[in-house]
């Protein structure tokens, strides 16, 4: 008996399941945070007859997944699969040689011991990036990533030699490291075309090597007569591992490479409505579930914030987490700062920066001396405007601050500390302990996880000015969407004093607007007009008297004054509403609208800016729903779907979440009036502004000024 699709599946999930079962195409499921992607992908496995592998992103996910999959589909990480392939070809037990990179470096450059560690890192990165040969530009980029302190051009000659020595160590001694688990099968042809089906989770985090490995197994590299099928899940809005080698274009490259059909999974079942509102400041793709709880978003000062058992604290950088963890330990709260890579880097730093015994007054100089060999060349390149060097320097200085905090704590009581005490304290802080009272993690370490109450510490640190714009936006999105019930933003002293609060986005129109009891006459008639190629959908319009829950936080107790600006505009007033909004933010949003080419939006925004002249209070009371509605109209106009065929007067018509250009027949052009017929409906537009003469409003049909100019010239 065929397995039925779960009754609770959404329309989007059902559409995906239909594509899985009725098509042989490769599929890309774009899934937002908390959208049930794992549930959806595991369900797909039950509806497919092929033998295959579900590639999960870590071992913990594998152990959770296997009981949920049919026997014919195995849950594995990519590297576990690669280990099996190498084991088959070796013929004897495979032992992973973690220090293979250093061994390769010591073989090629034996006398330059200080470069063995960065050389090993450079070789690992080159393999992950699929770099067999380097250009001078790529060599400079690789030197940044690997913290290679010698001339970057040296890597142009060294990397090919590293590859050859690494391959010889495999063929002669069976020596392979973690990266080799994928690199060797791809470069030596092991397992090509051996997999009929691959289900890939978190595909946005795939490095170029990991992409090549999946395509290699499926025979999608052009060498297999009957290639397998690829179904992959990911979300570019959560692509936060570019710094670690993930390909920022992984999803689009895979989609284009295999001609995959893209399907959405946009409804978040994890995040309550208010959390989704803040998440939409960074992604317009995410939507709240229809029956989602309201949830809570709080804005607090980091200085006075309190923490309780079960709290999770996230931050863009690590030093604030270490400092807070030390403070919470002094209050007898157990803490755990997660991240094995951070712990290892700090252990290395403690052992290299500090002697067995050191004085408290010497801590800053010791850390500076430890960082300087790497920091000095980075500073030179930063002075030339090198953004990659600037980011590397920021990360290095973050490590330095962590080391100083640790050393100061162990030496402040007596004035003298020991390396052993610093390592002991580090072990107490950086551990994987889910039972700790408070968990602390960088945003990157929080990826894929969720908690009831999440505090984002120092949100003003995001986005990093030296970071990639798209990646930094994704980091903010991931930080916000870890919260299942309560989301708190804990601000530093200056940001809190200035009330520089994180601003939310706008919920989809159906969430912001309440349907009016009566649609405008033109909308009713246009909905019934026919026959036309695409019927106009009924639109949601909020009359001026309709209520709308505030998208902004309440002012803190004793906070700044809210200006009450009189707005004489009767139909769509902006000012005089019950939502306090920072004056600078109001001006910024109005200035953006004032640049729109549509007359109604531009004049409304310019009128609002005029009314703000002379206002000095830090906040102003607004009708936030009206502002959101005008911004929605502008956003949809920028993404208008053009008319593909025919001639006529291009009329912009809002159809639900879309704006479509429909071709109308010109009836008459005289004086200030342009009459057109759209289906059986006749519409009258102002020939100067392009707005309806009867019922102009944000979501009413309109004609762009450029089209009016062409009409009048013809």
BAVOFI-582563 format. One record per residue (C-alpha): residue number from 1; x, y, z. Coordinates in nm, 2 decimals. Each point is the difference from the previous one (the first is absolute). Layout:
# BAVOFI-582563
  resi       X       Y       Z
   NUM       X       Y       Z
...
# end
This chain:
# BAVOFI-582563
  resi       X       Y       Z
     1    0.00    0.00    0.00
     2    0.14    0.34   -0.10
     3    0.10    0.23    0.29
     4   -0.23    0.30    0.03
     5    0.13    0.36    0.05
     6   -0.04    0.10    0.37
     7   -0.32    0.19    0.06
     8    0.17    0.29    0.18
     9    0.22    0.09   -0.30
    10   -0.03    0.35   -0.13
    11   -0.09    0.08   -0.36
    12    0.37    0.07   -0.07
    13    0.11   -0.34    0.15
    14   -0.27   -0.17   -0.21
    15    0.12    0.17   -0.31
    16    0.35   -0.12    0.07
    17   -0.12   -0.36    0.06
    18   -0.19    0.01   -0.33
    19    0.32    0.10   -0.19
    20    0.19   -0.28    0.18
    21   -0.24   -0.27   -0.10
    22   -0.12    0.12   -0.35
    23    0.32    0.13   -0.14
    24    0.35   -0.14   -0.06
    25    0.15    0.35    0.02
    26    0.27    0.11    0.24
    27   -0.16    0.21    0.27
    28    0.11    0.30    0.21
    29   -0.22    0.06    0.31
    30    0.07    0.35    0.14
    31   -0.10   -0.03    0.37
    32    0.00    0.29    0.25
    33    0.10   -0.03    0.36
    34   -0.23   -0.24    0.19
    35   -0.20   -0.10   -0.31
    36    0.01   -0.37    0.06
    37    0.25   -0.08   -0.27
    38    0.13   -0.31    0.17
    39   -0.35   -0.14    0.04
    40   -0.08    0.08   -0.36
    41    0.32   -0.15   -0.14
    42   -0.03   -0.32    0.21
    43   -0.35   -0.04   -0.12
    44    0.12    0.03   -0.35
    45    0.23   -0.29    0.05
    46   -0.29   -0.23    0.08
    47   -0.17    0.09   -0.33
    48    0.31   -0.08   -0.21
    49    0.09   -0.35   -0.11
    50    0.37    0.06   -0.06
    51    0.28   -0.10    0.23
    52    0.17    0.31    0.12
    53    0.17    0.20    0.27
    54   -0.13    0.29    0.21
    55    0.30    0.22    0.05
    56   -0.03    0.18    0.33
    57    0.22    0.28    0.13
    58    0.14   -0.17    0.31
    59    0.01   -0.32    0.20
    60   -0.26    0.10    0.25
    61   -0.25    0.06   -0.29
    62    0.08   -0.34   -0.14
    63   -0.09   -0.18    0.32
    64   -0.33    0.18    0.02
    65   -0.08   -0.06   -0.37
    66    0.06   -0.37   -0.06
    67   -0.30   -0.12    0.20
    68   -0.22    0.23   -0.21
    69    0.12   -0.14   -0.34
    70   -0.09   -0.31   -0.19
    71    0.27   -0.28   -0.01
    72    0.09    0.08   -0.36
    73    0.11    0.36    0.09
    74    0.30    0.03    0.23
    75    0.08    0.31    0.21
    76    0.36    0.10   -0.02
    77    0.22    0.30    0.00
    78    0.19    0.07   -0.32
    79    0.33   -0.09    0.18
    80   -0.13   -0.32    0.14
    81   -0.10   -0.10   -0.35
    82    0.35    0.09   -0.12
    83    0.16   -0.20    0.28
    84   -0.18   -0.31   -0.12
    85    0.11    0.06   -0.36
    86    0.36    0.03    0.10
    87   -0.02   -0.30    0.23
    88   -0.13   -0.21   -0.30
    89    0.30    0.10   -0.21
    90    0.26   -0.03    0.27
    91   -0.07   -0.36    0.09
    92    0.12    0.05    0.36
    93   -0.14    0.20    0.30
    94    0.01    0.37   -0.08
    95    0.15    0.23    0.26
    96   -0.06    0.37   -0.03
    97    0.33    0.19    0.03
    98   -0.10    0.34    0.14
    99    0.35    0.14   -0.03
   100    0.03   -0.09   -0.37
   101    0.01    0.37   -0.10
   102    0.29    0.07    0.23
   103    0.17   -0.32   -0.13
   104   -0.04    0.13   -0.36
   105    0.13    0.34    0.10
   106    0.30   -0.14    0.19
   107    0.09   -0.21   -0.31
   108   -0.02    0.29   -0.24
   109    0.14    0.28    0.21
   110    0.19   -0.18    0.28
   111    0.20    0.29    0.13
   112   -0.28    0.25    0.04
   113   -0.17   -0.15    0.30
   114   -0.18    0.33    0.09
   115   -0.20   -0.04   -0.33
   116   -0.10   -0.37    0.04
   117   -0.33    0.08    0.17
   118   -0.11    0.28   -0.25
   119    0.12   -0.22   -0.29
   120   -0.22   -0.29    0.13
   121   -0.29    0.24    0.02
   122    0.06    0.13   -0.35
   123    0.01   -0.35   -0.15
   124   -0.33   -0.09    0.18
   125   -0.17    0.32   -0.13
   126    0.14   -0.06   -0.35
   127   -0.15   -0.35   -0.01
   128   -0.34    0.12    0.13
   129   -0.01    0.27   -0.26
   130    0.11   -0.24   -0.28
   131    0.31    0.20   -0.07
   132    0.26   -0.21   -0.19
   133    0.18    0.31   -0.12
   134    0.01    0.35    0.13
   135    0.00    0.34   -0.16
   136    0.18    0.28    0.19
   137   -0.34    0.14    0.10
   138   -0.12   -0.33    0.14
   139    0.33   -0.05    0.17
   140   -0.04    0.33    0.19
   141   -0.36   -0.10    0.09
   142    0.13   -0.34    0.13
   143    0.28    0.16    0.20
   144   -0.27    0.21    0.18
   145   -0.21   -0.30    0.08
   146    0.29   -0.22    0.11
   147    0.18    0.28    0.20
   148    0.31   -0.07   -0.22
   149    0.26    0.26    0.10
   150    0.25   -0.05   -0.28
   151   -0.05    0.15   -0.35
   152   -0.33   -0.11   -0.15
   153    0.16   -0.07   -0.34
   154    0.19   -0.29    0.15
   155   -0.33   -0.19    0.03
   156   -0.03    0.00   -0.38
   157    0.29   -0.24   -0.02
   158   -0.06   -0.18    0.33
   159   -0.36   -0.11   -0.04
   160    0.05   -0.23   -0.30
   161    0.30   -0.16    0.18
   162   -0.21   -0.05    0.31
   163   -0.27   -0.18   -0.21
   164    0.26   -0.23   -0.15
   165    0.16   -0.09    0.33
   166   -0.34   -0.05    0.16
   167   -0.10   -0.24   -0.29
   168    0.33   -0.19    0.04
   169   -0.06   -0.04    0.38
   170   -0.34   -0.16   -0.08
   171    0.13   -0.23   -0.27
   172    0.32   -0.11    0.19
   173   -0.12   -0.01    0.36
   174   -0.38    0.03   -0.01
   175    0.02    0.34    0.19
   176   -0.31    0.21   -0.02
   177   -0.13    0.30    0.20
   178   -0.36    0.12    0.05
   179    0.00    0.21   -0.32
   180    0.14   -0.30   -0.20
   181   -0.32   -0.19    0.07
   182   -0.16    0.20   -0.28
   183    0.31    0.13   -0.19
   184    0.14   -0.34   -0.08
   185   -0.32   -0.16   -0.13
   186   -0.06    0.30   -0.23
   187    0.36    0.03   -0.13
   188    0.05   -0.38   -0.03
   189   -0.34   -0.10   -0.13
   190   -0.12   -0.22    0.28
   191   -0.37   -0.06    0.01
   192   -0.09    0.20   -0.31
   193   -0.36   -0.05   -0.10
   194   -0.06   -0.25    0.28
   195   -0.30    0.18    0.17
   196   -0.36   -0.01   -0.15
   197   -0.13    0.26    0.25
   198    0.14    0.27    0.22
   199   -0.20    0.21    0.25
   200    0.21    0.29    0.11
   201   -0.08    0.21    0.31
   202    0.15    0.35    0.07
   203    0.12    0.02   -0.36
   204    0.07    0.38    0.04
   205    0.30   -0.10    0.22
   206    0.17   -0.22   -0.26
   207    0.36    0.09   -0.10
   208    0.09   -0.05   -0.36
   209    0.16   -0.33    0.08
   210   -0.31   -0.13    0.17
   211   -0.21    0.10   -0.30
   212    0.24   -0.18   -0.23
   213   -0.01   -0.31    0.22
   214   -0.38   -0.03   -0.01
   215   -0.01    0.06   -0.38
   216    0.28   -0.26   -0.04
   217   -0.19   -0.27    0.19
   218   -0.31    0.06   -0.21
   219    0.19    0.00   -0.32
   220   -0.12    0.35   -0.08
   221    0.35    0.11   -0.11
   222   -0.07   -0.13   -0.35
   223    0.16   -0.34    0.02
   224   -0.30   -0.22    0.09
   225   -0.25   -0.13   -0.25
   226   -0.27   -0.02    0.27
   227    0.06    0.27    0.26
   228   -0.18    0.00    0.33
   229   -0.25    0.25    0.14
   230    0.08    0.29    0.22
   231   -0.24    0.15    0.25
   232    0.15    0.28    0.21
   233   -0.13    0.23    0.27
   234    0.15    0.33    0.10
   235   -0.06    0.38    0.05
   236    0.23    0.27   -0.12
   237   -0.14    0.22    0.28
   238    0.19   -0.24    0.24
   239    0.32   -0.02   -0.19
   240    0.24    0.10    0.28
   241    0.31   -0.21   -0.06
   242    0.16    0.19   -0.29
   243    0.28    0.08    0.23
   244    0.06   -0.37    0.06
   245    0.01   -0.09   -0.37
   246   -0.37   -0.05   -0.08
   247   -0.08    0.11   -0.35
   248   -0.24    0.30    0.03
   249   -0.14   -0.10   -0.34
   250   -0.04   -0.37    0.09
   251   -0.37   -0.01   -0.04
   252   -0.02    0.19   -0.33
   253    0.30   -0.19   -0.14
   254   -0.15   -0.34    0.08
   255   -0.34    0.11   -0.13
   256    0.15    0.12   -0.33
   257    0.24   -0.29   -0.03
   258   -0.28   -0.27    0.02
   259   -0.29    0.21   -0.13
   260   -0.19   -0.05    0.33
   261   -0.36    0.10    0.06
   262   -0.02    0.25    0.29
   263   -0.28   -0.03    0.25
   264   -0.06    0.21    0.32
   265   -0.05   -0.09    0.36
   266   -0.06    0.35    0.15
   267   -0.21   -0.06    0.31
   268    0.19   -0.01    0.33
   269   -0.15   -0.23    0.27
   270    0.28    0.08    0.24
   271   -0.03    0.38    0.04
   272   -0.29    0.19    0.15
   273   -0.15    0.28   -0.20
   274    0.19    0.28    0.16
   275    0.33   -0.18   -0.05
   276   -0.09   -0.05   -0.36
   277   -0.07    0.37   -0.03
   278    0.36    0.08    0.11
   279    0.14   -0.28   -0.22
   280   -0.17    0.16   -0.30
   281    0.24    0.30    0.03
   282    0.26   -0.24   -0.14
   283   -0.21   -0.23   -0.22
   284   -0.34    0.06   -0.17
   285   -0.03   -0.37   -0.07
   286   -0.09   -0.11    0.36
   287   -0.37    0.00    0.10
   288   -0.17   -0.08    0.33
   289   -0.21   -0.31    0.04
   290   -0.38    0.07   -0.02
   291   -0.05   -0.08    0.36
   292    0.33    0.11    0.14
   293    0.01    0.15    0.34
   294    0.08    0.37    0.04
   295    0.33   -0.06    0.19
   296    0.20    0.27    0.18
   297    0.28    0.23   -0.12
   298    0.18    0.20    0.27
   299    0.26    0.27   -0.01
   300    0.22    0.03    0.30
   301    0.33    0.15    0.12
   302    0.29   -0.25    0.01
   303    0.12    0.16    0.32
   304   -0.32   -0.08    0.19
   305   -0.12   -0.31   -0.18
   306   -0.06   -0.30    0.22
   307    0.03   -0.37   -0.10
   308   -0.16   -0.31    0.13
   309    0.03   -0.38   -0.05
   310   -0.09   -0.09   -0.36
   311    0.12    0.33   -0.15
   312    0.21    0.00   -0.32
   313    0.22    0.30   -0.09
   314    0.12    0.05   -0.36
   315    0.25    0.26   -0.13
   316    0.17    0.09   -0.32
   317    0.34   -0.02    0.15
   318    0.15   -0.22    0.28
   319    0.17    0.24    0.24
   320   -0.34    0.14    0.14
   321   -0.11   -0.36    0.06
   322    0.32   -0.08    0.20
   323   -0.03    0.31    0.20
   324   -0.37   -0.06    0.08
   325    0.07   -0.37    0.08
   326    0.27    0.11    0.25
   327   -0.25    0.24    0.16
   328   -0.28   -0.26    0.02
   329    0.25   -0.25    0.16
   330    0.07    0.26    0.27
   331   -0.38    0.00    0.07
   332    0.01   -0.38    0.05
   333   -0.17   -0.08   -0.32
   334    0.14   -0.29   -0.20
   335    0.09    0.10   -0.36
   336    0.11   -0.17   -0.32
   337    0.15    0.19   -0.29
   338   -0.04   -0.24   -0.29
   339    0.23   -0.05   -0.30
   340    0.29   -0.25   -0.01
   341    0.19    0.21   -0.26
   342   -0.02    0.31    0.23
   343    0.12   -0.21    0.30
   344    0.30   -0.14   -0.20
   345    0.10    0.34   -0.13
   346   -0.01    0.15    0.35
   347    0.20   -0.30    0.14
   348    0.26    0.06   -0.27
   349    0.00    0.37    0.08
   350    0.04   -0.05    0.38
   351    0.29   -0.24   -0.05
   352    0.18    0.22   -0.25
   353   -0.07    0.34    0.14
   354    0.06   -0.05    0.38
   355    0.30   -0.15    0.18
   356   -0.05   -0.25    0.28
   357   -0.04    0.30    0.24
   358   -0.08    0.36   -0.09
   359   -0.10    0.33    0.17
   360   -0.34    0.17   -0.03
   361    0.16    0.32   -0.12
   362    0.18   -0.19   -0.29
   363   -0.31   -0.16   -0.15
   364   -0.07    0.26   -0.26
   365    0.36    0.01   -0.12
   366    0.02   -0.38   -0.01
   367   -0.31   -0.03   -0.22
   368    0.12    0.29   -0.22
   369    0.33   -0.18   -0.06
   370   -0.18   -0.32   -0.08
   371   -0.23    0.16   -0.26
   372    0.25    0.24   -0.16
   373    0.17   -0.24   -0.25
   374   -0.34   -0.07   -0.16
   375   -0.16    0.34    0.07
   376    0.28    0.21   -0.15
   377   -0.02   -0.11   -0.36
   378   -0.38    0.01    0.02
   379    0.01    0.36    0.12
   380    0.21    0.10   -0.30
   381   -0.25   -0.16   -0.23
   382   -0.30    0.16    0.18
   383    0.16    0.34   -0.06
   384   -0.03   -0.07   -0.37
   385   -0.37   -0.07    0.03
   386    0.02   -0.38    0.00
   387   -0.33   -0.12    0.14
   388    0.11   -0.36    0.04
   389    0.29    0.11    0.21
   390   -0.22    0.22    0.21
   391   -0.23   -0.29    0.08
   392    0.29   -0.23    0.09
   393    0.14    0.27    0.23
   394   -0.33    0.05    0.17
   395   -0.02   -0.38    0.07
   396    0.36    0.00    0.13
   397   -0.07    0.29    0.23
   398   -0.31   -0.17    0.13
   399    0.22   -0.30    0.10
   400    0.24    0.24    0.17
   401   -0.28    0.15    0.21
   402   -0.11   -0.35    0.11
   403    0.36   -0.08    0.11
   404    0.03    0.32    0.20
   405   -0.33   -0.07    0.18
   406    0.12   -0.35    0.10
   407    0.34    0.12    0.11
   408   -0.13    0.30    0.20
   409   -0.24   -0.22    0.19
   410    0.25   -0.25    0.11
   411    0.26    0.27    0.10
   412   -0.20    0.28    0.15
   413   -0.03   -0.13    0.36
   414    0.37   -0.04    0.07
   415    0.14    0.19   -0.29
   416    0.16   -0.32   -0.14
   417   -0.17   -0.27   -0.22
   418    0.11   -0.32   -0.15
   419   -0.04   -0.16   -0.34
   420   -0.15   -0.31    0.17
   421   -0.26    0.21    0.18
   422   -0.10    0.17   -0.33
   423   -0.04   -0.34   -0.17
   424   -0.21   -0.13    0.29
   425   -0.22    0.30   -0.01
   426   -0.04   -0.03   -0.38
   427   -0.10   -0.36    0.05
   428   -0.27    0.10    0.25
   429   -0.14    0.26   -0.26
   430    0.03   -0.17   -0.33
   431   -0.18   -0.33    0.02
   432   -0.28   -0.18   -0.16
   433   -0.24   -0.02    0.29
   434   -0.37    0.02   -0.07
   435   -0.07   -0.01    0.37
   436    0.17    0.32    0.08
   437   -0.23    0.28    0.13
   438    0.09    0.24   -0.28
   439    0.13   -0.10   -0.35
   440    0.21    0.25   -0.19
   441    0.09   -0.03   -0.37
   442    0.09    0.20   -0.30
   443   -0.28    0.04   -0.26
   444    0.19   -0.24   -0.22
   445    0.00   -0.27    0.27
   446   -0.37    0.04    0.05
   447   -0.09   -0.09   -0.36
   448   -0.25   -0.28   -0.02
   449   -0.10    0.02    0.36
   450   -0.30    0.16    0.19
   451   -0.08    0.10    0.35
   452   -0.29    0.14    0.20
   453    0.17    0.32    0.11
   454    0.28    0.16   -0.20
   455    0.20    0.31    0.08
   456    0.19    0.17   -0.28
   457    0.29    0.18    0.17
   458    0.12    0.33   -0.14
   459   -0.21   -0.01   -0.32
   460    0.16    0.33   -0.10
   461    0.31   -0.21   -0.09
   462   -0.20   -0.12   -0.30
   463    0.06    0.03   -0.29
   464    0.38    0.00    0.02
   465    0.11    0.29   -0.22
   466    0.28   -0.21   -0.15
   467   -0.22   -0.30   -0.07
   468   -0.17   -0.11   -0.32
   469   -0.34    0.18   -0.01
   470   -0.20   -0.31   -0.09
   471    0.17   -0.22    0.25
   472   -0.04    0.26    0.28
   473   -0.37    0.02   -0.08
   474   -0.03   -0.37    0.03
   475    0.19    0.00    0.33
   476   -0.26    0.24    0.14
   477   -0.29   -0.21   -0.14
   478    0.15   -0.32    0.16
   479    0.04    0.18    0.34
   480   -0.36    0.12    0.01
   481   -0.16   -0.33   -0.11
   482    0.15   -0.22    0.27
   483   -0.28    0.12    0.24
   484   -0.31   -0.21    0.05
   485   -0.17    0.22    0.26
   486    0.20    0.30    0.13
   487    0.25    0.20   -0.19
   488    0.21    0.26    0.19
   489    0.24    0.26   -0.14
   490    0.26    0.11    0.27
   491    0.17    0.32   -0.11
   492    0.33    0.16    0.10
   493    0.01    0.32    0.20
   494    0.03    0.24   -0.29
   495   -0.26   -0.17   -0.22
   496   -0.25   -0.02    0.29
   497    0.05    0.37    0.10
   498   -0.06    0.11   -0.35
   499   -0.29   -0.25   -0.04
   500    0.15   -0.14   -0.31
   501   -0.24   -0.30    0.00
   502   -0.02   -0.28   -0.25
   503   -0.29    0.07   -0.23
   504   -0.24   -0.27   -0.12
   505   -0.11   -0.07   -0.35
   506   -0.35   -0.01   -0.13
   507   -0.22   -0.31    0.01
   508   -0.16   -0.11   -0.32
   509   -0.30    0.21   -0.10
   510   -0.25   -0.25    0.13
   511    0.16    0.03    0.34
   512    0.03    0.39    0.00
   513   -0.33    0.09   -0.15
   514   -0.36   -0.09    0.09
   515   -0.24   -0.04   -0.29
   516   -0.23    0.30   -0.04
   517   -0.37   -0.07    0.03
   518   -0.05    0.13   -0.35
   519    0.24    0.01   -0.29
   520    0.02    0.32   -0.21
   521   -0.24   -0.01   -0.29
   522    0.27   -0.02   -0.26
   523    0.15   -0.31    0.17
   524   -0.34   -0.18    0.01
   525   -0.06    0.08   -0.37
   526    0.35   -0.09   -0.11
   527   -0.03   -0.33    0.18
   528   -0.31   -0.09   -0.20
   529    0.13    0.15   -0.32
   530    0.08   -0.25   -0.27
   531    0.11   -0.16   -0.20
   532    0.37    0.10    0.08
   533    0.31   -0.22    0.01
   534    0.05    0.01    0.38
   535   -0.29    0.09    0.23
   536    0.07    0.26    0.26
   537    0.00   -0.14    0.35
   538   -0.20    0.16    0.28
   539    0.23    0.24    0.18
   540    0.03    0.06    0.37
   541   -0.04    0.37    0.09
   542    0.02    0.15    0.34
   543   -0.22    0.31    0.05
   544    0.14    0.28    0.21
   545   -0.19   -0.11    0.31
   546    0.12   -0.36    0.00
   547    0.23   -0.12    0.28
   548    0.33   -0.15   -0.05
   549    0.23   -0.14    0.27
   550    0.33    0.19    0.03
   551    0.30   -0.14   -0.18
   552    0.24    0.20    0.24
   553    0.09   -0.06    0.36
   554   -0.17    0.20    0.27
   555    0.21    0.29    0.13
   556    0.21   -0.09    0.30
   557   -0.13    0.13    0.33
   558    0.10    0.36    0.04
   559    0.11    0.01   -0.36
   560    0.02    0.30   -0.24
   561   -0.29    0.22   -0.10
   562   -0.23   -0.09   -0.28
   563   -0.10    0.29   -0.23
   564   -0.37    0.03   -0.09
   565    0.00    0.14   -0.36
   566   -0.33    0.11   -0.14
   567   -0.06   -0.16   -0.34
   568   -0.29    0.17   -0.20
   569   -0.01   -0.26   -0.27
   570   -0.34   -0.17    0.04
   571    0.03   -0.33   -0.19
   572    0.34   -0.14    0.09
   573    0.16    0.21    0.28
   574    0.34   -0.11    0.12
   575    0.03    0.20    0.32
   576   -0.23    0.00    0.31
   577    0.00   -0.37    0.04
   578    0.08   -0.21    0.31
   579    0.33   -0.15   -0.11
   580    0.31    0.18    0.12
   581    0.27   -0.01   -0.27
   582    0.35    0.15    0.01
   583    0.00    0.33   -0.19
   584    0.31   -0.10   -0.20
   585   -0.16   -0.32   -0.11
   586   -0.32    0.17   -0.11
   587    0.20    0.25   -0.20
   588    0.21   -0.28   -0.16
   589   -0.30   -0.20   -0.10
   590   -0.18    0.31   -0.14
   591    0.31    0.10   -0.19
   592    0.01   -0.34   -0.17
   593   -0.36    0.04   -0.10
   594    0.06    0.35   -0.13
   595    0.23   -0.15   -0.26
   596   -0.27   -0.22   -0.15
   597   -0.12    0.10   -0.35
   598   -0.37   -0.06    0.08
   599   -0.15    0.34    0.07
   600   -0.24   -0.11    0.28
   601    0.28   -0.16    0.21
   602    0.25    0.28   -0.07
   603   -0.24    0.28    0.09
   604   -0.12   -0.17    0.32
   605    0.36   -0.05    0.11
   606    0.10    0.35   -0.08
   607   -0.30    0.13    0.19
   608    0.10   -0.20    0.30
   609    0.36    0.14   -0.01
   610   -0.14    0.35   -0.02
   611   -0.21   -0.06    0.32
   612    0.31   -0.12    0.18
   613    0.18    0.33   -0.05
   614    0.08    0.15    0.33
   615   -0.07   -0.32    0.20
   616    0.29   -0.06    0.25
   617   -0.14   -0.28    0.23
   618    0.18   -0.33   -0.04
   619   -0.33   -0.19   -0.07
   620   -0.32    0.08   -0.19
   621   -0.34   -0.17    0.02
   622   -0.10   -0.16   -0.34
   623   -0.27   -0.21   -0.16
   624    0.25   -0.28   -0.07
   625   -0.25   -0.20   -0.21
   626   -0.04    0.29   -0.25
   627    0.38    0.03   -0.04
   628    0.03   -0.38   -0.05
   629   -0.28    0.01   -0.26
   630    0.17    0.27   -0.21
   631    0.33   -0.19    0.03
   632   -0.17   -0.31   -0.12
   633   -0.14    0.18   -0.30
   634    0.35    0.13   -0.08
   635    0.16   -0.35    0.05
   636   -0.25   -0.17   -0.23
   637    0.04    0.27   -0.27
   638    0.37   -0.06   -0.01
   639   -0.06   -0.37   -0.07
   640   -0.28    0.05   -0.25
   641   -0.07   -0.29   -0.24
   642    0.01    0.15   -0.35
   643   -0.26   -0.06   -0.28
   644    0.16   -0.24   -0.24
   645   -0.21    0.03   -0.31
   646   -0.23    0.25   -0.18
   647   -0.04    0.38   -0.01
   648   -0.19    0.25    0.21
   649    0.03    0.23    0.30
   650    0.21   -0.17    0.27
   651   -0.21    0.01    0.32
   652    0.16   -0.12    0.33
   653   -0.25   -0.22    0.19
   654    0.06   -0.15    0.34
   655   -0.09   -0.37    0.02
   656    0.04   -0.12    0.35
   657    0.37   -0.01    0.08
   658    0.09    0.08   -0.36
   659   -0.02    0.30   -0.23
   660   -0.07   -0.08   -0.36
   661    0.01    0.23   -0.30
   662   -0.32   -0.04   -0.20
   663   -0.06    0.15   -0.35
   664   -0.31    0.21   -0.02
   665   -0.17    0.16   -0.30
   666    0.03    0.38   -0.02
   667   -0.35    0.15   -0.02
   668    0.07    0.37    0.01
   669    0.27    0.25    0.09
   670   -0.12    0.35    0.07
   671    0.08    0.28    0.25
   672    0.12   -0.17    0.32
   673   -0.18   -0.33   -0.06
   674    0.12   -0.32   -0.15
   675   -0.28   -0.25   -0.05
   676    0.09   -0.37   -0.06
   677   -0.20   -0.32   -0.02
   678    0.13   -0.31    0.19
   679   -0.23   -0.28   -0.09
   680   -0.35    0.13    0.04
   681    0.11    0.26    0.26
   682    0.08    0.36   -0.09
   683    0.25    0.18    0.22
   684    0.08    0.37    0.01
   685    0.35    0.11    0.08
   686    0.15    0.34    0.06
   687    0.22    0.05   -0.31
   688    0.26    0.20    0.20
   689    0.04   -0.24    0.30
   690   -0.12   -0.33   -0.14
   691   -0.22   -0.06    0.31
   692   -0.37   -0.09    0.00
   693   -0.23    0.30    0.01
   694   -0.25   -0.20    0.19
   695    0.15   -0.17    0.30
   696    0.38    0.05   -0.03
   697    0.17   -0.20    0.28
   698    0.32   -0.20    0.05
   699   -0.13   -0.33   -0.14
   700   -0.22    0.15   -0.27
   701    0.09   -0.04   -0.37
   702    0.23    0.27   -0.14
   703    0.20    0.09   -0.30
   704    0.37    0.07    0.02
   705    0.11    0.36   -0.08
   706    0.24   -0.13   -0.27
   707   -0.29   -0.16   -0.18
   708   -0.21    0.31    0.03
   709    0.28    0.20   -0.17
   710    0.01   -0.25   -0.29
   711   -0.38    0.02   -0.04
   712    0.00    0.38   -0.01
   713    0.28    0.00   -0.25
   714   -0.17   -0.24   -0.23
# end
